Structures are given as structure tokens and as C-alpha cells.
């Protein structure tokens, strides 16, 4: 059951909120939830976020796991690998809509979308 989401908007608005900051602030609770089966999904624009996620967020998550789980860095890395293999740590990286141009569709709409959508 989803009972909490934390949103980090580092590119929109005047206040910069980063995923790393939220993980650090709520590290003990985040780790407790992971131990109870929670999942972490991080998503954002590939052109501005992907490299930062790979480096900053993952490093922070590893630190949270090690610190609050009482694990070594190697054990924390294996823990994160396990979360990934269980699909409990996932990144959804997308491209901005304005830069995406869908392919031209051929055929009638009923052939493309049998339910009549266009």
C-alpha cells in the first residue's frame, strides 16, 4: 500500500529540492521501509538527471543503507544490487516531450487502436 511519496523538483520552481537531500533527511525511515519491502522509484528527464542519479542519488542511497543497516560499503552495495534485481530500486528516465517526435502512423485509427482511440 502506498502511503507516502517524496517529490524532489530540482529544475522547477525557485526552491531546489534534490532526491539526495530527501534520502539523507529521512534515511532511518527509508531504510526501515526497505526492510519491510518498500521500493524506490526515481524518475526524471534523461538529459538533465541521469548522470546525477547514477552518481549522487545512488551514493546517498548506499550511505543510507550502510549507516542505518549497520552494513559495510560492500554489504550495502550487495543490498542495493538485491533491491535492483527484485525491481525495488528502479530508475525511470525519459526524454522531454518537446524533443520527442512519434513516428508517423499508418493505417486507419481502428487498425492502430482497436478501441477507436486516435
N, CA, C and O atoms as a GROMACS GRO file, in nm:
protein
  472
    1UNK      N    1   0.084  -0.116   0.000
    1UNK     CA    2   0.000   0.000   0.000
    1UNK      C    3   0.089   0.124   0.000
    1UNK      O    4   0.181   0.136   0.082
    2UNK      N    5   0.063   0.214  -0.091
    2UNK     CA    6   0.137   0.340  -0.098
    2UNK      C    7   0.078   0.436   0.004
    2UNK      O    8  -0.040   0.471  -0.004
    3UNK      N    9   0.160   0.479   0.099
    3UNK     CA   10   0.110   0.575   0.197
    3UNK      C   11   0.198   0.699   0.209
    3UNK      O   12   0.175   0.785   0.294
    4UNK      N   13   0.299   0.706   0.121
    4UNK     CA   14   0.382   0.826   0.122
    4UNK      C   15   0.461   0.835  -0.008
    4UNK      O   16   0.512   0.734  -0.058
    5UNK      N   17   0.472   0.953  -0.061
    5UNK     CA   18   0.562   0.980  -0.172
    5UNK      C   19   0.645   1.102  -0.135
    5UNK      O   20   0.597   1.191  -0.064
    6UNK      N   21   0.765   1.106  -0.182
    6UNK     CA   22   0.852   1.222  -0.163
    6UNK      C   23   0.890   1.270  -0.301
    6UNK      O   24   0.945   1.195  -0.382
    7UNK      N   25   0.862   1.396  -0.329
    7UNK     CA   26   0.888   1.451  -0.461
    7UNK      C   27   1.001   1.553  -0.453
    7UNK      O   28   1.000   1.641  -0.366
    8UNK      N   29   1.096   1.541  -0.542
    8UNK     CA   30   1.209   1.634  -0.547
    8UNK      C   31   1.205   1.704  -0.682
    8UNK      O   32   1.213   1.640  -0.787
    9UNK      N   33   1.193   1.834  -0.678
    9UNK     CA   34   1.187   1.914  -0.801
    9UNK      C   35   1.308   2.006  -0.805
    9UNK      O   36   1.303   2.118  -0.753
   10UNK      N   37   1.414   1.960  -0.866
   10UNK     CA   38   1.536   2.040  -0.867
   10UNK      C   39   1.543   2.135  -0.986
   10UNK      O   40   1.631   2.221  -0.990
   11UNK      N   41   1.454   2.122  -1.082
   11UNK     CA   42   1.457   2.208  -1.201
   11UNK      C   43   1.338   2.302  -1.210
   11UNK      O   44   1.342   2.401  -1.283
   12UNK      N   45   1.232   2.273  -1.137
   12UNK     CA   46   1.111   2.355  -1.142
   12UNK      C   47   1.099   2.438  -1.015
   12UNK      O   48   1.126   2.389  -0.906
   13UNK      N   49   1.060   2.561  -1.029
   13UNK     CA   50   1.039   2.646  -0.913
   13UNK      C   51   1.165   2.711  -0.864
   13UNK      O   52   1.273   2.691  -0.919
   14UNK      N   53   1.151   2.789  -0.759
   14UNK     CA   54   1.264   2.864  -0.705
   14UNK      C   55   1.345   2.783  -0.605
   14UNK      O   56   1.466   2.800  -0.595
   15UNK      N   57   1.279   2.695  -0.529
   15UNK     CA   58   1.349   2.614  -0.430
   15UNK      C   59   1.396   2.484  -0.495
   15UNK      O   60   1.316   2.412  -0.556
   16UNK      N   61   1.524   2.455  -0.483
   16UNK     CA   62   1.581   2.333  -0.540
   16UNK      C   63   1.574   2.222  -0.435
   16UNK      O   64   1.634   2.232  -0.328
   17UNK      N   65   1.500   2.116  -0.467
   17UNK     CA   66   1.488   2.002  -0.377
   17UNK      C   67   1.544   1.882  -0.452
   17UNK      O   68   1.501   1.851  -0.563
   18UNK      N   69   1.640   1.816  -0.390
   18UNK     CA   70   1.708   1.705  -0.454
   18UNK      C   71   1.672   1.572  -0.386
   18UNK      O   72   1.647   1.568  -0.266
   19UNK      N   73   1.670   1.465  -0.464
   19UNK     CA   74   1.642   1.333  -0.412
   19UNK      C   75   1.741   1.299  -0.301
   19UNK      O   76   1.702   1.244  -0.198
   20UNK      N   77   1.868   1.331  -0.323
   20UNK     CA   78   1.971   1.301  -0.224
   20UNK      C   79   1.937   1.364  -0.089
   20UNK      O   80   1.954   1.300   0.015
   21UNK      N   81   1.890   1.487  -0.090
   21UNK     CA   82   1.858   1.558   0.034
   21UNK      C   83   1.744   1.488   0.108
   21UNK      O   84   1.751   1.470   0.229
   22UNK      N   85   1.641   1.449   0.034
   22UNK     CA   86   1.528   1.381   0.097
   22UNK      C   87   1.569   1.247   0.154
   22UNK      O   88   1.525   1.209   0.263
   23UNK      N   89   1.655   1.173   0.082
   23UNK     CA   90   1.704   1.045   0.134
   23UNK      C   91   1.785   1.064   0.261
   23UNK      O   92   1.770   0.988   0.357
   24UNK      N   93   1.870   1.164   0.264
   24UNK     CA   94   1.950   1.191   0.383
   24UNK      C   95   1.862   1.230   0.501
   24UNK      O   96   1.883   1.182   0.613
   25UNK      N   97   1.764   1.316   0.478
   25UNK     CA   98   1.676   1.363   0.585
   25UNK      C   99   1.595   1.249   0.647
   25UNK      O  100   1.575   1.245   0.768
   26UNK      N  101   1.549   1.158   0.564
   26UNK     CA  102   1.461   1.051   0.610
   26UNK      C  103   1.528   0.914   0.600
   26UNK      O  104   1.461   0.814   0.577
   27UNK      N  105   1.660   0.911   0.616
   27UNK     CA  106   1.735   0.788   0.596
   27UNK      C  107   1.692   0.672   0.683
   27UNK      O  108   1.677   0.560   0.634
   28UNK      N  109   1.672   0.697   0.811
   28UNK     CA  110   1.634   0.588   0.902
   28UNK      C  111   1.498   0.531   0.862
   28UNK      O  112   1.480   0.410   0.858
   29UNK      N  113   1.404   0.619   0.832
   29UNK     CA  114   1.272   0.573   0.792
   29UNK      C  115   1.277   0.502   0.657
   29UNK      O  116   1.211   0.400   0.638
   30UNK      N  117   1.354   0.557   0.563
   30UNK     CA  118   1.367   0.495   0.431
   30UNK      C  119   1.424   0.354   0.443
   30UNK      O  120   1.374   0.261   0.379
   31UNK      N  121   1.526   0.337   0.524
   31UNK     CA  122   1.584   0.204   0.540
   31UNK      C  123   1.486   0.109   0.608
   31UNK      O  124   1.474  -0.007   0.568
   32UNK      N  125   1.416   0.157   0.709
   32UNK     CA  126   1.316   0.073   0.778
   32UNK      C  127   1.211   0.025   0.677
   32UNK      O  128   1.170  -0.091   0.679
   33UNK      N  129   1.167   0.115   0.589
   33UNK     CA  130   1.068   0.078   0.488
   33UNK      C  131   1.126  -0.024   0.389
   33UNK      O  132   1.057  -0.118   0.349
   34UNK      N  133   1.252  -0.004   0.350
   34UNK     CA  134   1.315  -0.102   0.260
   34UNK      C  135   1.318  -0.240   0.323
   34UNK      O  136   1.292  -0.341   0.256
   35UNK      N  137   1.347  -0.244   0.450
   35UNK     CA  138   1.350  -0.371   0.522
   35UNK      C  139   1.211  -0.435   0.527
   35UNK      O  140   1.200  -0.557   0.539
   36UNK      N  141   1.107  -0.354   0.516
   36UNK     CA  142   0.970  -0.405   0.519
   36UNK      C  143   0.915  -0.430   0.379
   36UNK      O  144   0.797  -0.460   0.363
   37UNK      N  145   1.001  -0.416   0.277
   37UNK     CA  146   0.959  -0.448   0.141
   37UNK      C  147   0.929  -0.330   0.052
   37UNK      O  148   0.880  -0.350  -0.060
   38UNK      N  149   0.956  -0.208   0.095
   38UNK     CA  150   0.927  -0.090   0.014
   38UNK      C  151   1.016  -0.087  -0.110
   38UNK      O  152   1.118  -0.156  -0.119
   39UNK      N  153   0.975  -0.006  -0.206
   39UNK     CA  154   1.050   0.012  -0.330
   39UNK      C  155   1.082   0.159  -0.348
   39UNK      O  156   1.011   0.246  -0.298
   40UNK      N  157   1.189   0.186  -0.420
   40UNK     CA  158   1.228   0.323  -0.452
   40UNK      C  159   1.226   0.338  -0.604
   40UNK      O  160   1.294   0.264  -0.675
   41UNK      N  161   1.148   0.433  -0.650
   41UNK     CA  162   1.140   0.463  -0.794
   41UNK      C  163   1.185   0.607  -0.812
   41UNK      O  164   1.131   0.699  -0.750
   42UNK      N  165   1.282   0.627  -0.898
   42UNK     CA  166   1.333   0.761  -0.925
   42UNK      C  167   1.315   0.786  -1.074
   42UNK      O  168   1.359   0.706  -1.157
   43UNK      N  169   1.252   0.896  -1.106
   43UNK     CA  170   1.231   0.925  -1.248
   43UNK      C  171   1.263   1.070  -1.277
   43UNK      O  172   1.260   1.156  -1.188
   44UNK      N  173   1.294   1.096  -1.403
   44UNK     CA  174   1.325   1.232  -1.445
   44UNK      C  175   1.376   1.236  -1.587
   44UNK      O  176   1.391   1.134  -1.654
   45UNK      N  177   1.402   1.354  -1.630
   45UNK     CA  178   1.447   1.384  -1.766
   45UNK      C  179   1.589   1.333  -1.787
   45UNK      O  180   1.681   1.368  -1.712
   46UNK      N  181   1.608   1.250  -1.888
   46UNK     CA  182   1.738   1.187  -1.915
   46UNK      C  183   1.848   1.288  -1.945
   46UNK      O  184   1.964   1.264  -1.911
   47UNK      N  185   1.814   1.399  -2.009
   47UNK     CA  186   1.918   1.493  -2.049
   47UNK      C  187   1.974   1.571  -1.932
   47UNK      O  188   2.086   1.623  -1.940
   48UNK      N  189   1.899   1.581  -1.821
   48UNK     CA  190   1.948   1.659  -1.708
   48UNK      C  191   1.966   1.580  -1.581
   48UNK      O  192   2.035   1.626  -1.490
   49UNK      N  193   1.906   1.462  -1.570
   49UNK     CA  194   1.907   1.391  -1.444
   49UNK      C  195   1.991   1.264  -1.443
   49UNK      O  196   2.050   1.234  -1.340
   50UNK      N  197   1.998   1.191  -1.549
   50UNK     CA  198   2.053   1.055  -1.546
   50UNK      C  199   2.191   1.045  -1.482
   50UNK      O  200   2.212   0.960  -1.396
   51UNK      N  201   2.284   1.128  -1.521
   51UNK     CA  202   2.420   1.121  -1.465
   51UNK      C  203   2.419   1.154  -1.316
   51UNK      O  204   2.490   1.090  -1.239
   52UNK      N  205   2.339   1.252  -1.276
   52UNK     CA  206   2.330   1.289  -1.135
   52UNK      C  207   2.271   1.176  -1.052
   52UNK      O  208   2.314   1.152  -0.939
   53UNK      N  209   2.172   1.105  -1.107
   53UNK     CA  210   2.112   0.994  -1.036
   53UNK      C  211   2.214   0.884  -1.017
   53UNK      O  212   2.228   0.831  -0.907
   54UNK      N  213   2.284   0.849  -1.122
   54UNK     CA  214   2.382   0.741  -1.112
   54UNK      C  215   2.488   0.769  -1.007
   54UNK      O  216   2.529   0.679  -0.934
   55UNK      N  217   2.530   0.892  -0.998
   55UNK     CA  218   2.638   0.926  -0.905
   55UNK      C  219   2.584   0.968  -0.768
   55UNK      O  220   2.611   0.902  -0.668
   56UNK      N  221   2.509   1.076  -0.764
   56UNK     CA  222   2.467   1.134  -0.637
   56UNK      C  223   2.364   1.056  -0.560
   56UNK      O  224   2.383   1.027  -0.442
   57UNK      N  225   2.256   1.020  -0.624
   57UNK     CA  226   2.148   0.951  -0.554
   57UNK      C  227   2.192   0.812  -0.512
   57UNK      O  228   2.167   0.770  -0.399
   58UNK      N  229   2.256   0.741  -0.601
   58UNK     CA  230   2.300   0.606  -0.566
   58UNK      C  231   2.401   0.608  -0.452
   58UNK      O  232   2.397   0.523  -0.363
   59UNK      N  233   2.491   0.704  -0.456
   59UNK     CA  234   2.590   0.716  -0.347
   59UNK      C  235   2.519   0.744  -0.214
   59UNK      O  236   2.553   0.686  -0.111
   60UNK      N  237   2.421   0.834  -0.217
   60UNK     CA  238   2.346   0.866  -0.096
   60UNK      C  239   2.268   0.746  -0.047
   60UNK      O  240   2.264   0.718   0.073
   61UNK      N  241   2.205   0.674  -0.139
   61UNK     CA  242   2.128   0.556  -0.102
   61UNK      C  243   2.219   0.450  -0.040
   61UNK      O  244   2.182   0.386   0.059
   62UNK      N  245   2.336   0.431  -0.098
   62UNK     CA  246   2.432   0.336  -0.040
   62UNK      C  247   2.473   0.378   0.100
   62UNK      O  248   2.487   0.294   0.189
   63UNK      N  249   2.493   0.508   0.120
   63UNK     CA  250   2.529   0.559   0.252
   63UNK      C  251   2.417   0.535   0.353
   63UNK      O  252   2.441   0.493   0.466
   64UNK      N  253   2.293   0.561   0.311
   64UNK     CA  254   2.177   0.540   0.398
   64UNK      C  255   2.167   0.392   0.436
   64UNK      O  256   2.146   0.359   0.552
   65UNK      N  257   2.183   0.304   0.339
   65UNK     CA  258   2.175   0.160   0.365
   65UNK      C  259   2.285   0.116   0.461
   65UNK      O  260   2.259   0.042   0.555
   66UNK      N  261   2.407   0.163   0.437
   66UNK     CA  262   2.520   0.126   0.524
   66UNK      C  263   2.500   0.180   0.666
   66UNK      O  264   2.514   0.107   0.763
   67UNK      N  265   2.468   0.308   0.676
   67UNK     CA  266   2.457   0.372   0.807
   67UNK      C  267   2.342   0.314   0.889
   67UNK      O  268   2.361   0.277   1.004
   68UNK      N  269   2.225   0.307   0.830
   68UNK     CA  270   2.107   0.266   0.906
   68UNK      C  271   2.090   0.115   0.912
   68UNK      O  272   2.012   0.064   0.992
   69UNK      N  273   2.161   0.044   0.826
   69UNK     CA  274   2.158  -0.102   0.831
   69UNK      C  275   2.277  -0.162   0.903
   69UNK      O  276   2.284  -0.283   0.922
   70UNK      N  277   2.371  -0.074   0.943
   70UNK     CA  278   2.491  -0.123   1.010
   70UNK      C  279   2.575  -0.213   0.919
   70UNK      O  280   2.633  -0.311   0.964
   71UNK      N  281   2.580  -0.177   0.790
   71UNK     CA  282   2.649  -0.260   0.692
   71UNK      C  283   2.777  -0.192   0.643
   71UNK      O  284   2.791  -0.070   0.648
   72UNK      N  285   2.870  -0.275   0.596
   72UNK     CA  286   2.990  -0.221   0.532
   72UNK      C  287   2.950  -0.168   0.394
   72UNK      O  288   2.838  -0.192   0.349
   73UNK      N  289   3.040  -0.096   0.329
   73UNK     CA  290   3.008  -0.044   0.196
   73UNK      C  291   2.986  -0.158   0.096
   73UNK      O  292   2.901  -0.148   0.007
   74UNK      N  293   3.062  -0.268   0.111
   74UNK     CA  294   3.042  -0.382   0.023
   74UNK      C  295   2.907  -0.448   0.046
   74UNK      O  296   2.839  -0.486  -0.049
   75UNK      N  297   2.868  -0.460   0.172
   75UNK     CA  298   2.738  -0.519   0.204
   75UNK      C  299   2.624  -0.429   0.155
   75UNK      O  300   2.522  -0.478   0.107
   76UNK      N  301   2.641  -0.298   0.169
   76UNK     CA  302   2.541  -0.203   0.121
   76UNK      C  303   2.526  -0.213  -0.031
   76UNK      O  304   2.415  -0.204  -0.083
   77UNK      N  305   2.637  -0.230  -0.100
   77UNK     CA  306   2.634  -0.245  -0.246
   77UNK      C  307   2.558  -0.372  -0.285
   77UNK      O  308   2.479  -0.369  -0.380
   78UNK      N  309   2.581  -0.481  -0.214
   78UNK     CA  310   2.508  -0.605  -0.243
   78UNK      C  311   2.359  -0.588  -0.211
   78UNK      O  312   2.274  -0.640  -0.282
   79UNK      N  313   2.329  -0.516  -0.105
   79UNK     CA  314   2.190  -0.488  -0.067
   79UNK      C  315   2.120  -0.413  -0.180
   79UNK      O  316   2.009  -0.447  -0.218
   80UNK      N  317   2.187  -0.310  -0.234
   80UNK     CA  318   2.129  -0.232  -0.343
   80UNK      C  319   2.117  -0.317  -0.470
   80UNK      O  320   2.019  -0.304  -0.543
   81UNK      N  321   2.214  -0.403  -0.496
   81UNK     CA  322   2.204  -0.496  -0.609
   81UNK      C  323   2.082  -0.585  -0.594
   81UNK      O  324   2.011  -0.612  -0.692
   82UNK      N  325   2.057  -0.631  -0.473
   82UNK     CA  326   1.940  -0.716  -0.448
   82UNK      C  327   1.810  -0.638  -0.473
   82UNK      O  328   1.717  -0.690  -0.534
   83UNK      N  329   1.806  -0.512  -0.424
   83UNK     CA  330   1.687  -0.429  -0.449
   83UNK      C  331   1.663  -0.415  -0.599
   83UNK      O  332   1.549  -0.425  -0.645
   84UNK      N  333   1.770  -0.392  -0.675
   84UNK     CA  334   1.757  -0.380  -0.820
   84UNK      C  335   1.706  -0.509  -0.883
   84UNK      O  336   1.616  -0.506  -0.967
   85UNK      N  337   1.763  -0.622  -0.842
   85UNK     CA  338   1.721  -0.750  -0.902
   85UNK      C  339   1.578  -0.784  -0.865
   85UNK      O  340   1.510  -0.856  -0.939
   86UNK      N  341   1.531  -0.733  -0.752
   86UNK     CA  342   1.392  -0.754  -0.710
   86UNK      C  343   1.299  -0.646  -0.766
   86UNK      O  344   1.180  -0.644  -0.736
   87UNK      N  345   1.354  -0.558  -0.848
   87UNK     CA  346   1.279  -0.445  -0.907
   87UNK      C  347   1.224  -0.351  -0.800
   87UNK      O  348   1.118  -0.291  -0.816
   88UNK      N  349   1.298  -0.338  -0.691
   88UNK     CA  350   1.257  -0.248  -0.583
   88UNK      C  351   1.338  -0.119  -0.583
   88UNK      O  352   1.308  -0.026  -0.508
   89UNK      N  353   1.440  -0.112  -0.666
   89UNK     CA  354   1.513   0.012  -0.692
   89UNK      C  355   1.515   0.028  -0.842
   89UNK      O  356   1.585  -0.044  -0.913
   90UNK      N  357   1.436   0.124  -0.890
   90UNK     CA  358   1.424   0.143  -1.033
   90UNK      C  359   1.435   0.290  -1.070
   90UNK      O  360   1.394   0.379  -0.995
   91UNK      N  361   1.491   0.310  -1.186
   91UNK     CA  362   1.501   0.445  -1.243
   91UNK      C  363   1.416   0.448  -1.368
   91UNK      O  364   1.424   0.360  -1.454
   92UNK      N  365   1.334   0.550  -1.378
   92UNK     CA  366   1.253   0.572  -1.498
   92UNK      C  367   1.302   0.702  -1.559
   92UNK      O  368   1.266   0.811  -1.515
   93UNK      N  369   1.385   0.689  -1.661
   93UNK     CA  370   1.447   0.805  -1.724
   93UNK      C  371   1.380   0.828  -1.858
   93UNK      O  372   1.373   0.737  -1.942
   94UNK      N  373   1.331   0.948  -1.878
   94UNK     CA  374   1.257   0.978  -2.001
   94UNK      C  375   1.316   1.100  -2.069
   94UNK      O  376   1.401   1.169  -2.014
   95UNK      N  377   1.270   1.124  -2.190
   95UNK     CA  378   1.310   1.242  -2.265
   95UNK      C  379   1.196   1.342  -2.263
   95UNK      O  380   1.079   1.303  -2.263
   96UNK      N  381   1.229   1.469  -2.262
   96UNK     CA  382   1.128   1.574  -2.257
   96UNK      C  383   1.031   1.559  -2.373
   96UNK      O  384   1.072   1.530  -2.485
   97UNK      N  385   0.902   1.580  -2.348
   97UNK     CA  386   0.803   1.565  -2.455
   97UNK      C  387   0.831   1.653  -2.577
   97UNK      O  388   0.804   1.611  -2.690
   98UNK      N  389   0.884   1.772  -2.556
   98UNK     CA  390   0.905   1.861  -2.670
   98UNK      C  391   1.014   1.810  -2.764
   98UNK      O  392   1.020   1.851  -2.880
   99UNK      N  393   1.099   1.721  -2.717
   99UNK     CA  394   1.204   1.669  -2.802
   99UNK      C  395   1.169   1.533  -2.863
   99UNK      O  396   1.247   1.476  -2.939
  100UNK      N  397   1.051   1.482  -2.829
  100UNK     CA  398   1.010   1.352  -2.880
  100UNK      C  399   0.912   1.370  -2.994
  100UNK      O  400   0.812   1.440  -2.981
  101UNK      N  401   0.942   1.308  -3.105
  101UNK     CA  402   0.854   1.313  -3.221
  101UNK      C  403   0.814   1.171  -3.255
  101UNK      O  404   0.896   1.094  -3.306
  102UNK      N  405   0.687   1.134  -3.226
  102UNK     CA  406   0.647   0.995  -3.253
  102UNK      C  407   0.650   0.965  -3.402
  102UNK      O  408   0.634   1.055  -3.484
  103UNK      N  409   0.671   0.840  -3.436
  103UNK     CA  410   0.673   0.804  -3.578
  103UNK      C  411   0.536   0.828  -3.640
  103UNK      O  412   0.433   0.823  -3.572
  104UNK      N  413   0.536   0.852  -3.768
  104UNK     CA  414   0.410   0.870  -3.840
  104UNK      C  415   0.333   0.739  -3.835
  104UNK      O  416   0.390   0.632  -3.857
  105UNK      N  417   0.205   0.748  -3.807
  105UNK     CA  418   0.122   0.628  -3.802
  105UNK      C  419   0.060   0.605  -3.938
  105UNK      O  420   0.021   0.699  -4.007
  106UNK      N  421   0.052   0.482  -3.974
  106UNK     CA  422  -0.015   0.446  -4.100
  106UNK      C  423  -0.134   0.358  -4.066
  106UNK      O  424  -0.140   0.298  -3.959
  107UNK      N  425  -0.227   0.351  -4.157
  107UNK     CA  426  -0.345   0.271  -4.133
  107UNK      C  427  -0.456   0.354  -4.071
  107UNK      O  428  -0.435   0.468  -4.029
  108UNK      N  429  -0.571   0.295  -4.065
  108UNK     CA  430  -0.685   0.364  -4.007
  108UNK      C  431  -0.676   0.359  -3.855
  108UNK      O  432  -0.618   0.265  -3.800
  109UNK      N  433  -0.731   0.459  -3.785
  109UNK     CA  434  -0.727   0.458  -3.639
  109UNK      C  435  -0.780   0.328  -3.578
  109UNK      O  436  -0.727   0.282  -3.477
  110UNK      N  437  -0.883   0.269  -3.636
  110UNK     CA  438  -0.937   0.145  -3.581
  110UNK      C  439  -0.838   0.029  -3.595
  110UNK      O  440  -0.845  -0.068  -3.520
  111UNK      N  441  -0.747   0.040  -3.693
  111UNK     CA  442  -0.645  -0.064  -3.709
  111UNK      C  443  -0.531  -0.043  -3.610
  111UNK      O  444  -0.470  -0.138  -3.562
  112UNK      N  445  -0.504   0.085  -3.580
  112UNK     CA  446  -0.395   0.118  -3.488
  112UNK      C  447  -0.441   0.095  -3.344
  112UNK      O  448  -0.371   0.032  -3.265
  113UNK      N  449  -0.560   0.148  -3.311
  113UNK     CA  450  -0.618   0.133  -3.178
  113UNK      C  451  -0.756   0.071  -3.195
  113UNK      O  452  -0.852   0.143  -3.225
  114UNK      N  453  -0.769  -0.058  -3.176
  114UNK     CA  454  -0.898  -0.125  -3.198
  114UNK      C  455  -1.013  -0.066  -3.119
  114UNK      O  456  -1.129  -0.083  -3.158
  115UNK      N  457  -0.985   0.002  -3.008
  115UNK     CA  458  -1.096   0.057  -2.930
  115UNK      C  459  -1.141   0.193  -2.982
  115UNK      O  460  -1.227   0.257  -2.920
  116UNK      N  461  -1.085   0.240  -3.095
  116UNK     CA  462  -1.130   0.365  -3.157
  116UNK      C  463  -1.049   0.488  -3.118
  116UNK      O  464  -1.073   0.596  -3.173
  117UNK      N  465  -0.952   0.475  -3.023
  117UNK     CA  466  -0.869   0.592  -2.989
  117UNK      C  467  -0.788   0.634  -3.109
  117UNK      O  468  -0.761   0.553  -3.198
  118UNK      N  469  -0.749   0.758  -3.111
  118UNK     CA  470  -0.661   0.810  -3.216
  118UNK      C  471  -0.525   0.838  -3.160
  118UNK      O  472  -0.436   0.882  -3.232
   0.00000   0.00000   0.00000
